[in-house]
Amino acid sequence: MTLTPEIRWIDTPEALDAACAEVAGAEVIALDTEFFREKTFHPVPALIQFSSGGPAWLVDPVVVHCTDAFRRLLGEGPLKLLHASSEDLEVLAHWAGVSVAPLVDTQVAQALLGEDPAMGYQRMVHHWTGETLPKDETRSDWLQRPLSESQRLYAALDVVYLLKVWERQHEALERLERREWLEADCRELMAQALRSDEADGQWYRRHRQLWRLTPRQVEAYRLMTTWREGEARRRNLPRGWLVNDRVLYAIAERMPENRYQLAEVEEIKPSLIKRDGDALLAMVKQAKQCEADTLPAAQPSPLGADYKRRMKALKRVVNEHAERLGLAPEVLMRRRELEALIAADLAAEPLPLPEGWRGDCLATPLEQALNEVKAA
């Protein structure tokens, strides 16, 4: 039977501080957010929910600014529980101006227990409690006021059941001796949340077709994606509204020298040329003038025989260890990480082997597998 929690609405700084005082001594606090970001780069916070096992507190961030007491609650003290936390961490960082710590992401915990690494919250609740949570408000308008009773209940249940799920997950992780694995992975999540500027410069690596570009074209694409991320943040626009990856990749392929050549790029909009054409052309020119030894390394073709042999050997290692541990292979190592290993090996560069608990499992056998491929 689904719980019916006590729900308390917070729409003043004083009420928020009073709620913080009530939960300050808790060991664990469940957190969640509702937000809107269809028209902006930064998420617009619409609701902040938290609970320590008593009432479910619903904070209205539309009218309440974050207080020092809530910042302290987020940044220190009790363990904070979130599910699939990346966007929630972004919302809280933007609204509160602090990083959430210490943190446990229950989706990460579920993956380390050998379950679906992308298990949704409602399915996870059913898995651990047998309860089926309502789905009616999943795509609700959370900026409307007042919220309906159905919305309030939906939002409250998101944090109430999070505590119950974690209680079961924690017991299972302790039995498997994987609590330290979870803590390490969640520390990395917190670190990633702080790397916005660094992440801007690495966005270009997401493209699956970099191997088709020359090093100068890759550099042009890197410069343009880094610029786009910074400008989207500064203008507070969705990155696709400014210019999407597909268009920037096409510009890098063409390496235009003037606006006429830029206009010939497929799918480019005249408004982009008028507004930012000179900036894009300047980055293409910069890439053309870079010294050769400063350019990104050429990306190996995934179609080559040497590449395929290495990928097959590495995947075999990961799959064998994943099966032994009862984990999904992607929890141990993502394809992008395997690709980085292969690229480094083919270029005779130091291998970016996994570290931490993954390194304990995989570093040596991965290196051995690559050596065996080269010796064959």
PyMOL commands that set and color helices and strands:
alter all, ss='L'
color gray80, all
select helices_A, chain A and resi 13-23+68-75+86-96+106-112+121-129+149-176+179-193+196-206+210-212+215-235+239-242+245-254+259-263+270-289+292-294+305-325+329-332+335-346+356-375
alter helices_A, ss='H'
color red, helices_A
select strands_A, chain A and resi 7-10+28-36+44-51+56-59+79-82+103-105
alter strands_A, ss='S'
color yellow, strands_A
deselect
rebuild
show_as cartoon
